[in-house]
Amino acid sequence: MDKSVLIQKYSGEHQAFDVNKLINSLRRSRADEDIVQDIARKVQEQIEEGMTTKKIYQLAFKMLKAKSRVSASKYKLKKALMELGPTGFPFEKLVGKLLAHEGFATKVGVIVQGNCVQHEIDVIALKDNDHYMIECKYHSHQGRFCNVKTPLYIQSRFLDVEKQWEQKKDHESKLHKGGVYTNTRFTTDAIQYGTCVGLLLTSWDYPNGNGLKERIDKSGLHPLTALTTMTNAEKTKLLDQGIVLCKELHENPALLEQIGIDKKRHEKILEDSEALCKST
């Protein structure tokens, strides 16, 4: 396949198709290497000028699902995060659970008094002397990035809250930090500003090697929207009840019956949920 064949990204930009990018994304699914190579070859054979990255993903996902449901669930992690909507609250809960898994005491959706005004904080995380105020920016479309306006806004809110925190007992030695978590990506300016003022920045693939995709894979805290064995309507029922993780399904199988899923389907759903709970 000639690498000069142009494909269309979610942003509308065009770029040369690179089969190595497809192979690397498939390897994230932990599928066997022979399956990865076979799917990459078959997809490559179907690439046409102007084909969208969405169509390429759909081709690869369909082939992978036929080989392994669990690998397909891991492969669709980015899409699964975008399916947590339409509100951003399930994403906030996921971020809270991810930080809790990493040893923080967390609270989600908290009203905090700042020095000047009250603020609704998405996630407050506390561990030892680290005290974090996290804002979660959720997007349901891949083309939406967090630009510099977001960290500018979060930093101003954080500074107001920090003034109040510093007046609290036992907070003299604590490290107070603001942060932004997004399920998509930051623009270059957003990273430059956020880094300059000391904000914690986490996106799908930032910081390099420690973004959401790596941390979710390592922890086994996959969103239930990654499951290929449930319908979107069934997933929505669980999300509406505040259930966001495969781990929660695995630990409480009765949830499936509560939302009206036939018992015949329980085994496959719980089997996949258990497999996705395993950290890598």
C-alpha positions as CSV (number, residue, x, y, z in Angstrom):
1,M,0.0,0.0,0.0
2,D,1.3,3.4,-1.0
3,K,1.6,5.5,2.1
4,S,0.8,8.6,0.1
5,V,-2.9,7.6,0.1
6,L,-4.6,10.4,2.1
7,I,-7.2,9.7,4.7
8,Q,-9.4,12.2,6.6
9,K,-9.1,12.7,10.3
10,Y,-11.9,13.6,12.7
11,S,-10.8,17.2,12.6
12,G,-11.3,17.3,8.8
13,E,-7.6,17.4,8.1
14,H,-6.0,15.0,5.7
15,Q,-2.9,12.9,6.3
16,A,-1.1,10.0,4.7
17,F,-2.3,6.6,5.9
18,D,0.3,5.0,8.1
19,V,-0.3,1.3,8.8
20,N,2.1,1.4,11.8
21,K,-0.3,3.7,13.6
22,L,-3.1,1.2,13.0
23,I,-0.9,-1.7,14.2
24,N,0.1,0.2,17.4
25,S,-3.6,1.0,18.2
26,L,-4.5,-2.6,17.7
27,R,-1.6,-3.8,20.0
28,R,-3.2,-1.7,22.8
29,S,-6.1,-4.3,22.7
30,R,-3.6,-7.0,23.9
31,A,-4.7,-9.2,21.0
32,D,-2.3,-11.8,19.7
33,E,0.3,-10.4,17.4
34,D,-0.8,-12.6,14.5
35,I,-4.3,-11.3,14.8
36,V,-3.0,-7.7,14.9
37,Q,-0.9,-8.2,11.8
38,D,-3.8,-10.0,10.0
39,I,-6.3,-7.3,10.7
40,A,-3.8,-4.5,9.7
41,R,-3.2,-6.2,6.4
42,K,-6.9,-6.7,5.6
43,V,-7.7,-3.1,6.6
44,Q,-4.8,-1.8,4.5
45,E,-6.1,-3.7,1.5
46,Q,-9.4,-1.7,1.8
47,I,-7.9,1.8,2.3
48,E,-9.1,4.2,-0.4
49,E,-8.3,7.9,-1.0
50,G,-10.2,10.1,1.3
51,M,-11.4,7.4,3.6
52,T,-12.1,8.6,7.1
53,T,-10.3,7.5,10.2
54,K,-13.7,6.7,11.6
55,K,-14.4,4.2,8.8
56,I,-10.9,2.7,9.3
57,Y,-11.6,2.3,13.0
58,Q,-15.0,0.6,12.3
59,L,-13.4,-1.9,9.9
60,A,-10.7,-2.8,12.4
61,F,-13.1,-3.0,15.3
62,K,-15.5,-5.3,13.4
63,M,-12.7,-7.7,12.5
64,L,-11.2,-7.7,16.0
65,K,-14.6,-8.2,17.7
66,A,-15.0,-11.4,15.5
67,K,-11.7,-12.7,17.0
68,S,-12.0,-11.5,20.6
69,R,-14.8,-9.5,22.4
70,V,-12.4,-8.5,25.2
71,S,-9.7,-7.3,22.8
72,A,-12.4,-5.3,20.9
73,S,-13.5,-3.7,24.2
74,K,-10.0,-2.6,24.9
75,Y,-9.5,-1.3,21.4
76,K,-12.6,0.9,21.7
77,L,-11.5,2.6,24.9
78,K,-11.3,6.0,23.4
79,K,-14.8,5.7,21.8
80,A,-16.1,4.2,25.1
81,L,-15.1,7.3,27.0
82,M,-17.0,9.4,24.5
83,E,-20.1,7.2,25.0
84,L,-20.2,8.1,28.7
85,G,-22.4,11.2,27.8
86,P,-24.4,13.1,27.2
87,T,-23.6,14.8,30.5
88,G,-20.0,14.9,31.8
89,F,-20.9,13.4,35.2
90,P,-20.1,9.7,34.4
91,F,-16.6,10.9,33.2
92,E,-16.2,12.8,36.5
93,K,-17.0,9.6,38.4
94,L,-14.5,7.6,36.3
95,V,-11.8,10.2,37.1
96,G,-12.7,10.1,40.8
97,K,-12.5,6.3,40.8
98,L,-9.2,6.3,38.9
99,L,-7.6,8.7,41.5
100,A,-9.1,6.6,44.4
101,H,-7.5,3.5,42.9
102,E,-4.2,5.5,42.9
103,G,-4.5,6.1,46.6
104,F,-6.4,9.4,46.9
105,A,-9.4,10.1,49.1
106,T,-11.8,11.6,46.6
107,K,-15.1,13.5,46.4
108,V,-17.0,14.0,43.2
109,G,-19.3,17.0,42.5
110,V,-18.5,19.1,45.6
111,I,-19.5,22.7,46.4
112,V,-16.5,24.6,47.8
113,Q,-16.3,28.1,49.2
114,G,-13.6,30.1,47.5
115,N,-12.2,33.4,48.8
116,C,-14.6,35.3,46.7
117,V,-17.4,33.0,45.5
118,Q,-18.6,29.4,45.7
119,H,-17.4,26.8,43.1
120,E,-18.7,23.4,42.1
121,I,-15.6,21.2,41.9
122,D,-15.8,18.1,39.7
123,V,-13.2,16.1,41.8
124,I,-11.3,16.9,45.0
125,A,-8.5,14.5,45.7
126,L,-6.4,14.2,48.8
127,K,-3.4,12.0,49.6
128,D,-0.8,12.8,52.2
129,N,0.1,16.4,51.6
130,D,-1.2,16.6,48.1
131,H,-4.6,18.4,47.8
132,Y,-6.0,18.6,44.3
133,M,-8.9,20.4,42.7
134,I,-9.7,18.7,39.4
135,E,-12.0,20.0,36.6
136,C,-13.2,17.4,34.1
137,K,-13.8,18.5,30.5
138,Y,-15.8,15.9,28.7
139,H,-16.3,15.8,24.9
140,S,-18.5,13.4,22.9
141,H,-16.7,14.0,19.6
142,Q,-13.0,13.3,18.8
143,G,-12.5,16.5,16.9
144,R,-13.1,18.6,20.1
145,F,-9.8,19.6,21.9
146,C,-9.3,21.6,25.1
147,N,-7.8,25.0,24.1
148,V,-6.0,27.5,26.3
149,K,-9.3,29.0,27.5
150,T,-9.9,25.9,29.7
151,P,-6.7,26.0,31.8
152,L,-7.0,29.8,32.0
153,Y,-10.5,29.5,33.5
154,I,-9.5,26.5,35.8
155,Q,-6.5,28.3,37.1
156,S,-8.5,31.4,38.1
157,R,-11.0,29.2,39.9
158,F,-8.3,27.3,41.6
159,L,-6.5,30.4,42.9
160,D,-9.8,31.5,44.5
161,V,-10.3,28.1,46.2
162,E,-6.6,27.9,47.2
163,K,-6.8,31.2,49.2
164,Q,-9.6,29.6,51.2
165,W,-7.8,26.2,51.6
166,E,-4.7,27.9,52.9
167,Q,-6.6,29.4,55.8
168,K,-7.7,25.9,57.0
169,K,-6.1,24.2,59.9
170,D,-3.3,21.7,59.0
171,H,-3.1,23.0,55.4
172,E,0.1,25.1,55.9
173,S,2.3,22.2,54.6
174,K,-0.1,20.8,52.0
175,L,0.7,21.1,48.3
176,H,-2.4,22.6,46.6
177,K,-2.8,22.1,42.9
178,G,-5.5,22.6,40.3
179,G,-5.9,20.2,37.4
180,V,-7.7,19.5,34.2
181,Y,-8.7,16.0,32.9
182,T,-10.1,15.6,29.5
183,N,-11.1,12.5,27.4
184,T,-9.8,14.1,24.2
185,R,-6.6,16.2,23.8
186,F,-5.1,19.6,24.7
187,T,-3.9,22.1,22.2
188,T,-0.2,23.1,22.4
189,D,-1.1,26.4,24.0
190,A,-3.2,24.7,26.6
191,I,-0.3,22.5,27.6
192,Q,2.2,25.4,27.5
193,Y,0.0,27.6,29.8
194,G,-1.1,24.8,32.1
195,T,2.5,23.6,32.6
196,C,3.7,27.1,33.2
197,V,1.3,27.8,36.0
198,G,1.6,24.3,37.5
199,L,-1.7,22.7,36.7
200,L,-2.0,19.0,36.5
201,L,-2.9,18.1,32.9
202,T,-4.3,14.7,31.9
203,S,-5.8,13.9,28.5
204,W,-6.3,10.8,26.4
205,D,-2.6,10.6,25.7
206,Y,-1.0,13.3,27.9
207,P,1.4,13.1,29.8
208,N,3.2,10.9,27.4
209,G,3.0,7.3,28.7
210,N,0.7,8.3,31.6
211,G,-2.4,9.5,29.9
212,L,-5.9,8.2,30.5
213,K,-5.4,5.3,28.1
214,E,-2.4,3.9,30.0
215,R,-3.8,4.6,33.4
216,I,-7.1,2.9,32.6
217,D,-5.3,-0.1,31.1
218,K,-3.0,-0.4,34.1
219,S,-5.8,-0.2,36.7
220,G,-8.4,-2.3,34.9
221,L,-10.9,0.5,35.5
222,H,-12.6,0.2,32.1
223,P,-15.8,2.1,31.5
224,L,-18.8,-0.2,31.0
225,T,-19.5,1.5,27.7
226,A,-16.5,-0.5,26.4
227,L,-18.5,-3.8,26.6
228,T,-19.6,-5.2,23.3
229,T,-22.1,-7.6,24.9
230,M,-24.6,-4.9,25.9
231,T,-26.8,-2.5,24.0
232,N,-26.4,1.3,24.2
233,A,-29.9,1.5,25.9
234,E,-28.8,-1.0,28.6
235,K,-25.6,0.9,29.2
236,T,-27.5,4.1,29.5
237,K,-29.8,2.6,32.2
238,L,-26.7,1.7,34.2
239,L,-25.0,5.1,33.7
240,D,-28.3,6.8,34.8
241,Q,-27.9,4.8,38.1
242,G,-24.4,6.1,38.6
243,I,-22.7,2.9,37.5
244,V,-19.7,3.6,35.2
245,L,-17.2,0.8,35.4
246,C,-17.0,-2.9,34.3
247,K,-15.6,-3.5,37.8
248,E,-18.9,-2.3,39.4
249,L,-20.8,-4.8,37.2
250,H,-18.4,-7.6,38.1
251,E,-18.8,-6.9,41.8
252,N,-22.6,-6.6,41.7
253,P,-24.0,-8.9,39.0
254,A,-27.6,-8.2,40.3
255,L,-27.4,-4.9,38.5
256,L,-28.0,-6.7,35.2
257,E,-31.2,-8.3,36.4
258,Q,-32.3,-4.9,37.8
259,I,-32.2,-3.3,34.4
260,G,-34.1,-6.1,32.7
261,I,-31.3,-8.1,31.0
262,D,-32.2,-11.7,30.3
263,K,-30.3,-14.1,32.5
264,K,-29.1,-16.0,29.5
265,R,-26.9,-13.1,28.6
266,H,-25.5,-12.5,32.1
267,E,-22.6,-15.0,31.7
268,K,-21.0,-13.3,28.6
269,I,-21.4,-9.8,30.1
270,L,-19.9,-10.8,33.4
271,E,-17.2,-12.8,31.7
272,D,-16.1,-9.8,29.7
273,S,-16.4,-7.5,32.7
274,E,-14.1,-9.7,34.7
275,A,-11.5,-9.9,32.0
276,L,-11.5,-6.1,31.6
277,C,-11.0,-5.6,35.4
278,K,-7.6,-7.3,35.2
279,S,-4.9,-4.7,35.3
280,T,-2.0,-4.9,32.7
